[in-house]
Amino acid sequence: MTIDLRSDTVTRPTAAMREAMARAEVGDDVFGDDPTVNRLQQRIAEMLGFEAALYVPTGTQSNLVALMTHCGRGDEYLVGQHAHCYRWEAGGAAVLGSIQPQPLPNQPDGTIALADIAANIKPDDSHFARSRLFCLENTWGGNVLPQAYVEEATALARSKGLACHLDGARFFNAVVASGRSAAELARPFDSVSVCFSKGLGAPVGSALCGSKDFIQRAHRWRKMVGGGMRQAGVIAAGALHAIEHHLDRLAEDHANARRLAEGLQGLSGVQVQAPQTNIVFVDVPPERGEGLVQRLAERGVLATGLYKLRFVTHLDVSTDDIDRALPVLRELLAG
């Protein structure tokens, strides 16, 4: 049996989630009358402490809509060099929104140095793009951003007139790992994007949260980029089930990630990063990395990477799966 540790996006809906989706009350969400979508939007907005929320098909679209709502043509957003909404979303903000990214170096923990933020906010001068938005990501590589840093960085951005957006693809992993409420982690931001299709285990969807005015404007951008869905309550029901039943169990994924990391300790030349949430990074010597992912797959363990392997625990990976994967991993990582 294959143990899929490539990503928490590979989860399949549980039987209870499928039942909830089958029973979902639906309408036409483009007209705003799908009751299940409306309940989901209200629920997630309340959880994060915002006035409103917008259900969208993907996290990439959620970030894109956020950027296009905050920024106009010729504006710029300050963002980490390795942030998902800059590096891994096909340049959508630049291509579709004519929004200029100002990438900044990420520190190992995912933070951006306050001095770098301050130095790259442009003056009001016709030579420069207009600095309008500052973006962070939480979790970052599976690590929770220090809340004191988040509050200081967003305060700095706001003091210079910028709005603040959080890419919270694994936001609830940060909530569970930090012991803080969702509203507390979201409070420093003007908008937050959260995914339902990663650790929460829903098959489809993300939500963008913000003020009523912000979400009203975001609704137009969602329509323009093709995110207006009709009887979306069928998939929104999966997301509702996820936030009602799968939040606390994220702690199990975190425990399994720690079990995996601890089980890989002591291998010569192999460095294992202690996980804070559900992602384990393993550095292997170059001479062992070539073809390693393929050899692991042939032995029934799926992962991503090359010289830095990434293993992600999730709803469909049990403690027994971790214990079955460890002997294979130890054997092949040891070369």
TITOR-370910 format. One record per atom (N, C-alpha, C): x, y, z; residue in three letters. Coordinates in steps of 0.001 Angstrom, whole numbers, plus 500000, padded with zeros to 6 digits. Each point is the difference from the previous one (the first is absolute). Layout:
N
XYZALA;...
END
This chain:
335
500847498800500000MET;499153501200500000MET;500881501249500000MET;499707500931499110THR;500787501216499879THR;499728500952501157THR;501078500604500514ILE;499888501018501043ILE;500377501319499341ILE;499023500862499825ASP;500185501212499217ASP;500334501177500910ASP;501272500373500017LEU;500481501109500820LEU;500412501196499144LEU;499491500070498774ARG;500381501099499116ARG;499437501329500477ARG;498746500000500439SER;499352501247500400SER;498707499676500731SER;499516500970500781ASP;498686499838500623ASP;498879500351499027ASP;500334500304498755THR;498970500212498977THR;499465498687499443THR;500624498878500333VAL;499605498721499398VAL;498891499303500773VAL;499521500615501087THR;498976499356500823THR;498719499769499209THR;499294498959500387ARG;498705499698499412ARG;498907500263501024ARG;498819500442499557PRO;498928500276500966PRO;499601498742500759PRO;499773500156501286THR;499561498878500822THR;498559499624499648THR;499578498860500493ALA;498620499565499748ALA;499004501015500552ALA;500275500532501188ALA;499100500987500594ALA;499975501283499180ALA;501160500390499461MET;500045501201499158MET;499228499769498700MET;500157498836499410ARG;499258499689498778ARG;498492500035500256ARG;499587499513501150GLU;498581500019500347GLU;499503501433500138GLU;500798500845500647ALA;499623501402500141ALA;499893500678498639ALA;500899499671499104MET;499964500579498665MET;498783499504499219MET;499665498724500168ALA;498846499444499295ALA;498696500631500467ALA;499959500411501261ARG;498773500565500575ARG;499949501523499905ARG;501006500616499394ALA;500116501455500024ALA;498807500686499334ALA;499503501019500670GLU;498985500862499420GLU;500711500994499082GLU;499502500153498776VAL;500719500832499035VAL;499096501058499389VAL;500647501016499436GLY;499338501032499212GLY;500965500400498905GLY;499943501242499596ASP;500922500512498980ASP;500880501049500664ASP;501267499664500199ASP;500861500894500763ASP;500327501280499252ASP;499957499990498661VAL;500234501240499264VAL;498918501023500332VAL;498786499517500233PHE;498918500876500454PHE;500029500216501516PHE;500908499307500678GLY;500117500168501442GLY;498974499247500807GLY;499338499011499384ASP;498927499330500743ASP;500260498507500220ASP;501278499604500050ASP;500307498641500419ASP;500136500005501522ASP;499068499382500714PRO;499998500118501463PRO;501210499362500666PRO;500530498933499405THR;501157499342500608THR;501254500857499840THR;500189500585498830VAL;501117500927499814VAL;499886501176500953VAL;498789500533500142ASN;499809501144500892ASN;500312499644501451ASN;499614498801500412ARG;500321499573501376ARG;501504499855500181ARG;500658499422499009LEU;501452499843500084LEU;500681501358500100LEU;499605500939499138GLN;500619501320500004GLN;499789500702501333GLN;498792499904500542GLN;499723500630501287GLN;500807499347501107GLN;500078498672499970ARG;500697499260501055ARG;501500500322500009ARG;500634499978498830ILE;501443500207499971ILE;500333501457500317ILE;499163500935499567ALA;500232501407500342ALA;499926500197501513ALA;499005499411500628GLU;499854500134501455GLU;501167499368500735GLU;500456498852499535MET;501118499322500651MET;501259500861499999MET;500237500711498885LEU;501217500791499862LEU;499830501448500454LEU;498768500365500380GLY;499766501343500506GLY;499816501060498932GLY;499517499597498820PHE;499767500946498915PHE;498502500192499773PHE;499686501041499236GLU;498596500283499701GLU;499433499059498954GLU;500839499557499061ALA;499473499242498867ALA;501073499080499443ALA;499559499083499136ALA;500919499073499346ALA;499446499638498634ALA;500879499505499133LEU;499636499620498639LEU;500568498620499716LEU;499130499069499612TYR;500431498641499659TYR;500519499986498571TYR;501184499433499802VAL;500632499941498677VAL;500502498578499748VAL;500237499648498740PRO;500403498619499705PRO;501363499608500550PRO;500973500930499991THR;501370499627500355THR;500676501077500833THR;501076499610500687GLY;500795500958500740GLY;500714500975499090GLY;500436499534498833THR;500633500896499036THR;499042501101499580THR;498746499641499718GLN;499033501023499626GLN;499683500925501169GLN;499968499462501200SER;499737500823501174SER;501071501063500164SER;501269499616499882ASN;501085500972500089ASN;499943501001498848ASN;499739499516498791LEU;499934500888498840LEU;498896501038500175LEU;498825499547500411VAL;498883500921500213VAL;500342501016501091VAL;500662499541501058ALA;500399500914501065ALA;500945501071499470ALA;501020499592499237LEU;500972500942499471LEU;499341501005499059LEU;499083499531499175MET;499355500885499039MET;498986500913500666MET;499488499599501152THR;499079500860500734THR;500753501075500768THR;501144499634500559HIS;500805500969500743HIS;500739500972499084HIS;500416499543498820CYS;500921500763499155CYS;499385500284498627CYS;500378501134499422GLY;499618500324498637GLY;501179499865499061GLY;499773500284498728ARG;501072499947499008ARG;501117500957500408ARG;501223499508499972GLY;501138500831500354GLY;500313500041501478GLY;499168499368500818ASP;500304499870501419ASP;500934498818500205ASP;500550499887501219GLU;500865498859500294GLU;499659499410501358GLU;500367498724500137TYR;499881499338501300TYR;501371499507500438TYR;500297500170501282LEU;501244499519500597LEU;499755498586500499LEU;500908499085499663VAL;499739498583500241VAL;501327499261500124VAL;500002498902500704GLY;501206499193500129GLY;500433499399498675GLY;501313499915499813GLN;500575499453498778GLN;499498498588499702GLN;499726499227501050HIS;499557498613499822HIS;498528499799500358HIS;499261501092500128ALA;498580499902500350ALA;499204499348498876ALA;498986499275500384HIS;499193499293499005HIS;499327500974499046HIS;499462501108500516CYS;499250500919499138CYS;500911500817499093CYS;501305499854500159TYR;500942500609499053TYR;500629498942499096TYR;500513498916500606ARG;500863499067499279ARG;499250498861499329ARG;498877499594500575TRP;499384498736499585TRP;498597500169499406TRP;499617501232499655GLU;498647500193499479GLU;500022500631498605GLU;501038499615499233ALA;500082500272498562ALA;500030501480499657ALA;500378500853500955GLY;500092501423499703GLY;498668500653499719GLY;498922499443500557GLY;498656500481499675GLY;499776501463500306GLY;500541500482501121ALA;499781501403500364ALA;500581500928498942ALA;501192499653499486ALA;500635500829498980ALA;499298499851498652ALA;499689498760499639VAL;499435499740498672VAL;498565500509499897VAL;499189499720501002LEU;498572500314499932LEU;499643501313500686LEU;500782500390500988GLY;499658501201500753GLY;500897501186499743GLY;501073499815499214SER;500994501062499780SER;500513500542501326SER;500160499096500956ILE;500493500355501329ILE;501448499547500097ILE;500866500907500402GLN;501427499691500068GLN;500352499368501348GLN;500622498825499991PRO;500493499445501263PRO;501333500630500385PRO;500168500246501287GLN;501307500407500527GLN;500455498889500934GLN;500691498968499462PRO;500411498868500842PRO;501128500407500940PRO;499924499511501229LEU;500984500288501041LEU;500548498693500554LEU;501226500006500514PRO;500573498751500521PRO;499196499457501189PRO;499750498713499952ASN;499404499326501160ASN;501097499514500927ASN;499807500213501287GLN;500864499386500995GLN;499646498506500092GLN;500853499180500607PRO;499711498564500070PRO;498648499656500622PRO;499511500854500902ASP;498711499710500640ASP;498820500581499234ASP;500254500564498810GLY;498923500541499188GLY;499724501468500210GLY;500593500598501025THR;499813501425500223THR;500768500802498955THR;499670501265499912ILE;500720500949499157ILE;500538501078500929ILE;501285500272499920ALA;500616500957500912ALA;499277501344499933ALA;499738500574501164LEU;499304501280500052LEU;500754501071499216LEU;501321499951500057ALA;500796500982499259ALA;499790499858498500ALA;499850498777499526ASP;499760499783498568ASP;498621500517499595ASP;499021499810500876ILE;498657500522499712ILE;500057501515499882ILE;500568500634501009ALA;500047501461500021ALA;500769500562498808ALA;501097499352499625ALA;500849500515498936ALA;499365499878498624ALA;498992499133499856ASN;499436499744498681ASN;498597500557499803ASN;499477500709500972ILE;498736500716499806ILE;500322501292499256ILE;499415500163498830LYS;500385501085499115LYS;499447501349500472LYS;500750501065499762PRO;499466501342500255PRO;498947500364498955PRO;499215501008500316ASP;498980500465499058ASP;500688500810498910ASP;500417499313498956ASP;500818500598498949ASP;499622499320498691ASP;499848500776498951SER;499527499449498730SER;500975499022499361SER;501218499926500522HIS;500961499047499460HIS;499723498566500461HIS;499231499848501056PHE;499851498700500640PHE;498579499457499882PHE;499905498679500045ALA;498695499385500222ALA;499508500408501390ALA;498688500015500177ARG;499425500409501274ARG;499928498802500944ARG;500690500068501109SER;499965498915500993SER;498635500015500681SER;499272498885499871ARG;498635499967500511ARG;499723498849500967ARG;500803498925499923LEU;499622498799500736LEU;501229499263500497LEU;499892499444501213PHE;501041499165500586PHE;499397498619500250PHE;500708498954499568CYS;499479498637500101CYS;500908499116500860CYS;499384499185500836LEU;500694498963500757LEU;499307498671499757LEU;500643498922500452GLU;499482498645499815GLU;500149499236501316GLU;498915499367500441ASN;500009499264501272ASN;499082498780499888ASN;500522498781500125THR;501356499665500382THR;500977500198498841THR;501290499997500368TRP;501063500162499016TRP;500874498756500028TRP;499948499214498933GLY;500755498752499995GLY;499654499123501196GLY;498774500096500437GLY;499553499217501148GLY;500256500652501335GLY;500665501145500028ASN;500292500694501255ASN;499037501157500212ASN;499681500260501255VAL;499078501066500362VAL;500783501307500129VAL;499544501045499323LEU;500650501297500150LEU;499834500501501436LEU;501049500542500607PRO;499878500559501353PRO;498973501139500006PRO;499025499912500883GLN;498929500991499984GLN;500500501407500319GLN;500977500104500878ALA;500547501325500308ALA;500604500629498747ALA;500676499179499191TYR;500556500510498738TYR;498879500433499060TYR;498967499175499861VAL;498895500324499100VAL;499404501358500359VAL;499788500215501283GLU;499386501253500432GLU;500929501187499737GLU;501297499804500189GLU;500949501089499773GLU;500138500306498509GLU;500069498957499188ALA;500172500200498560ALA;498774500651499367ALA;498817499545500381THR;498784500597499432THR;499812501427500501THR;500390500264501249ALA;499911501370500512ALA;500923500930499217ALA;501188499506499668LEU;500926500788499195LEU;499399500299498632LEU;499453498973499350ALA;499410500192498671ALA;498853501007500068ALA;499145499866500999ARG;498859500916500114ARG;500444501437500268ARG;501082500161500754SER;500482501349500294SER;500450500717498736SER;500289499218498951LYS;500418500566498712LYS;498851499984498987LYS;498788499703500462GLY;498837500074499134GLY;499668498744499233GLY;500650498871500312LEU;499742498755499293LEU;498916499188500709LEU;499212499276499236ALA;499116498977500545ALA;500802498715500174ALA;499426499028500716CYS;500720498758500307CYS;499120498791499671CYS;500603499042499276HIS;499300498769499614HIS;500767498792500493HIS;499272498995500463LEU;500608498746500438LEU;499580498864499089LEU;500994499328499428ASP;499757498728499323ASP;499994498934501090ASP;498810499562500359GLY;499854499016501069GLY;499586498648499453GLY;500726499507499002ALA;499663498702499411ALA;499921498919501073ALA;500929500053500974ARG;499970499058501125ARG;499793500767501308ARG;499109500966499939PHE;499711500879501127PHE;499581499219501247PHE;499160498984499815PHE;499493499297501181PHE;501046499076500614PHE;501000499598499235ASN;501143499326500610ASN;500709500950500954ASN;500100501265499604ALA;500610501004500874ALA;499151500224501243ALA;498690500007499842VAL;499098500170501144VAL;500205498885501011VAL;499980498762499528VAL;500119498848500901VAL;501386499943500642VAL;501041500249499220ALA;501361499900500528ALA;500317501114500986ALA;499452501187499774SER;500313501142500860SER;499149500048501259SER;498842499353499957GLY;499075500091501128GLY;499257501317500047GLY;500145500821498965ARG;499292501273499926ARG;498717499823499193ARG;499061500918500168SER;498760499913499243SER;500218500454498564SER;499090499574499129ALA;500073500440498608ALA;499876501514499918ALA;499124500583500797ALA;499808501444499966ALA;501258500740500426ALA;500735499458500978GLU;501218500662500455GLU;501070499989498908GLU;500171498870499327LEU;501002499930498937LEU;499613500857498793LEU;498703500183499774ALA;499539500756498837ALA;499930501501500262ALA;499954500397501259ARG;499708501396500357ARG;500939501026499348ARG;501302499729499832PRO;500876501032499435PRO;499793500260498504PRO;499111499262499343PHE;499903500069498543PHE;498679500612499547PHE;500060500635498824ASP;498794500529499366ASP;499263498925499220ASP;500715498987499574SER;499386498872499297SER;500809498746500291SER;499301498861500025VAL;500644498710500239VAL;499386498974499048VAL;500866499228499349SER;499560498887499169SER;500240498698500758SER;498990499130500051VAL;500157498697500654VAL;499562498901499048VAL;500705498867500052CYS;499681498843499155CYS;499234498953500801CYS;499016499399499359PHE;499285498863500586PHE;500517498671499451PHE;500771500047498907SER;500365498782499267SER;501380499466500363SER;500608500520501060LYS;501277499461500457LYS;499752499183501269LYS;500532500447501135GLY;499881499201501211GLY;498582499733500443GLY;499064500890499641LEU;498613499794500421LEU;499310498894499212LEU;500552499636498853GLY;499535498802499304GLY;498812500160499089GLY;499547501226499737ALA;498913500180499044ALA;500540499839498578ALA;499155499577499049PRO;500511499770498646PRO;500255501266499200PRO;499312501085500324VAL;500070501212499184VAL;499826501228500887VAL;500726501065499684GLY;499602501306500473GLY;500870500704501004GLY;499939501321499933SER;500628500904500945SER;499019501125500286SER;500354500841500972ALA;499174501171500300ALA;500901501206500182ALA;499523501141499554LEU;500667501275500218LEU;499152500796500978LEU;500619500456501080CYS;499283500713501051CYS;500453501454500047CYS;499068500899500316GLY;500326501408500115GLY;498785500798500432GLY;500064501308499812SER;498863500861500322SER;498891499794498972SER;498792500475500314LYS;498896499878499051LYS;500314500707498692LYS;500569501203500095ASP;500334500749498785ASP;501062499276499189ASP;501009499474500679PHE;501072499279499300PHE;499447498777499280PHE;499168499219500666ILE;499454498781499392ILE;499041500339498871ILE;499266501092500118GLN;499124500416498900GLN;500819500291498744GLN;501138500673500177ARG;500867500288498854ARG;500689498728499504ARG;500374499120500931ALA;500635498740499615ALA;499047499123499183ALA;498706500105500299HIS;498999499205499282HIS;500061500274498500HIS;500201501246499618ARG;500094500339498579ARG;501237499356499375ARG;501142500047500713TRP;501220499391499466TRP;499856498483499897TRP;499337499385500991ARG;499774498553499911ARG;499244499652498730ARG;498967500769499700LYS;499228499760498785LYS;500876500154498760LYS;500842501048500000MET;500808500306498823MET;501027498921499714MET;500563499385501042VAL;501020498969499777VAL;499408498591499979VAL;498683499912499886GLY;499360498712499765GLY;499652499204501228GLY;499908500671501149GLY;499718499272501232GLY;498548499979500419GLY;499115500588499175GLY;498572499959500332GLY;499442498616499729GLY;499569499307501046MET;499471498638499855MET;498496500006500271MET;499326499022499517ARG;498540499947500124ARG;499595499216501258ARG;499616498736499864GLN;499542499243501172GLN;501202499530500820GLN;500757500979500486ALA;501259499702500687ALA;499792499458501407ALA;498770499990500468GLY;499741499452501330GLY;500431498558500154GLY;500030499257498892VAL;500424498601500062VAL;501441499900500509VAL;500878500878499518ILE;501381499959500467ILE;500191500833501263ILE;499223501054500150ALA;500088500804501226ALA;499610499168501220ALA;499120499035499809ALA;499608499131501120ALA;501193499203500500ALA;500900499610499095GLY;501206499303500428GLY;500882500896500836GLY;500106501263499612ALA;500797500944500770ALA;499367500271501359ALA;498688500136500042LEU;499304500196501281LEU;500233498817500926LEU;499882498794499454HIS;500250498806500808HIS;501422499995500525HIS;500934500448499181ALA;501405500002500397ALA;500243500927501186ALA;499454501222499964ILE;500267500918501102ILE;499210499619501252ILE;498954499208499828GLU;499228499557501167GLU;500562498739500629GLU;500730499176499224HIS;500419498692500504HIS;501492499707499901HIS;500753500761499222HIS;501391499628499738HIS;501032500963500565HIS;499565501016500732LEU;500970500968500519LEU;500882499398501085LEU;499386499487501046ASP;500780499504501135ASP;500905498839499605ASP;499575499201499035ARG;500789498835499629ARG;501294500375499267ARG;500172501261499627LEU;501275500412499418LEU;501155499703500947LEU;499718499987501298ALA;501041499660500976ALA;500536498588499761ALA;499170499100499477GLU;500454498643499691GLU;501031500034498865GLU;499748500840498999ASP;500960500130498896ASP;501330500539500512ASP;499935500960500917HIS;501224500571500561HIS;500774498944500786HIS;499267499197500754ALA;500654498941500771ALA;500638498968499073ALA;499317499675498909ASN;500564499039499043ASN;501234500562499307ASN;500015501302499736ALA;501177500615499406ALA;501182499923500962ALA;499751500253501287ARG;501080499885500994ARG;500485498555500088ARG;499079499057499919ARG;500374498581500060ARG;500886499629498815ARG;499640500530498843LEU;500796499745498795LEU;501394500607500142LEU;500061501257500434ALA;501296500673500132ALA;500887499301501021ALA;499422499622501125GLU;500780499317501032GLU;500493498651499512GLU;499199499325499183GLY;500388498694499486GLY;501106500048498961GLY;500258501182499478LEU;501053500152498983LEU;501292500571500578LEU;500014500244501288GLN;501212500526500619GLN;501114498947500001GLN;501227500489499967GLY;501149499114500166GLY;500566499416498729GLY;499435500346498835LEU;500539499493498741LEU;501189500860499567LEU;501085499359499673SER;501220500713499636SER;499777500898498782SER;500378501262500125GLY;499908500934498898GLY;498621500551499732GLY;499009499563500782VAL;498611500419499788VAL;499599500983501095VAL;499451501130499603GLN;499546501002500956GLN;498483500090499957GLN;499383499875501165VAL;498545500012500107VAL;499574501246500769VAL;499115500777499388GLN;499495501211500648GLN;498833499630500905GLN;500098500354501272ALA;498923499706500947ALA;498749500781499599ALA;498870499335499793PRO;498813500699499508PRO;499211500669501118PRO;499401501140499682GLN;499054500630500912GLN;498574499560499710GLN;499740499668498727THR;498643499578499637THR;500064498685499234THR;499584499985498733ASN;499845498725499290ASN;500969499806498848ASN;501081500790499944ILE;500947499893498893ILE;501390499700500547ILE;500630498976499441VAL;501348499600500397VAL;500928500162498804VAL;501066500769500188PHE;501034500143498972PHE;501224499191500389PHE;500548499288499015VAL;501164499148500232VAL;501044500318498938VAL;501182500418500427ASP;501117500266499087ASP;500838498732499866ASP;500264499613498750VAL;500815498814499746VAL;501211500400499160VAL;501093499292500112PRO;501181500316499183PRO;499667499879498511PRO;500588500851499169PRO;499691499985498558PRO;500157498633499354PRO;501003499248500425GLU;500220498698499364GLU;498893499000500316GLU;499212500282501032ARG;498881499105500323ARG;498675500525499469ARG;499937501285499672GLY;498731500606499627GLY;499526499637498609GLY;500917499802499077GLU;499616499717498615GLU;499189498709499914GLU;498776500124499509GLY;499134498828499823GLY;499369499476501273GLY;500219500699501130LEU;499509499487501282LEU;498481499992500070LEU;499359501058499502VAL;498535500058500047VAL;499398498839499208VAL;500602499673498853GLN;499496498889499198GLN;500193498669500730GLN;501147499834500647ARG;500230498748500729ARG;499044499867501179ARG;499709501111500656LEU;499027499964501086LEU;498624499598499461LEU;499612500585498861ALA;498694499685499418ALA;499895498522499642ALA;501095499431499524GLU;499997498572499658GLU;499802499129501228GLU;500341500548501173ARG;499807499271501253ARG;498722500414500722ARG;499182500831499334GLY;498682500321500552GLY;499930501228500872GLY;501026500851499982VAL;499987501237500780VAL;500186501169499041VAL;499010500879499937LEU;500044501129499086LEU;500459501254500736LEU;500917500758499383ALA;500524501237500564ALA;500325500936498859ALA;500426501215500326THR;500449500955498996THR;501383500511500378THR;500704500577499021GLY;501309500586500271GLY;501109499282499266GLY;501238500390500338LEU;501183499383499400LEU;501049499841501094LEU;500783501035500244TYR;500980499947501088TYR;499355500444501315TYR;498907500737499903LYS;499175500310501166LYS;498640499362499758LYS;499739498921500707LEU;498730499293499861LEU;498952500626500903LEU;498739499973499543ARG;498892500507500791ARG;498985498888500212ARG;499646499790501250PHE;498980499025500379PHE;498894500744500739PHE;498746499765499599VAL;498871500715500591VAL;498994498985500547VAL;499707500109501283THR;498998499132500612THR;498617500636499874THR;498974499156500026HIS;498647500514499745HIS;498953498978500431HIS;498756500321499685LEU;498837499217500413LEU;500081498535499597LEU;500619499704498863ASP;500047498638499482ASP;501285499256500357ASP;500776500560500928VAL;501219499338500464VAL;499866499730501500VAL;500042498737500374SER;499843499609501395SER;501364499804500663SER;499975499839501313THR;501231499680500722THR;500582498677499510THR;499137499021499708ASP;500480498727499448ASP;500696500204498651ASP;499468500926499183ASP;500636500297498718ASP;501411500553500208ASP;500134500881500972ILE;501321500552500307ILE;500959498886500409ILE;499526499109500836ASP;500855498901500473ASP;500353499041498871ASP;499132499841499013ARG;500316499153498847ARG;500958500698499040ARG;499883501337499922ALA;500856500750499082ALA;501424500143500525ALA;500166500058501309LEU;501320500296500563LEU;501095499008499609LEU;499786498702500045PRO;501085499090499585PRO;500426500206498552PRO;499038500260499111VAL;500323500248498604VAL;500810501286499873VAL;499532501041500688LEU;500696501292499940LEU;501426499883500555LEU;500142499353501130ARG;501332499875500593ARG;500953499227499086ARG;499484498958499392GLU;500840499184499125GLU;500485500811498780GLU;499061500694499346LEU;500373500698498772LEU;500727501317500270LEU;499655500681501070LEU;500709501241500334LEU;501439499733500399LEU;500225498835500597ALA;501352499653500418ALA;500905499645498816ALA;499386499804498849GLY;500786499734498803GLY;500440498563499895GLY;
END
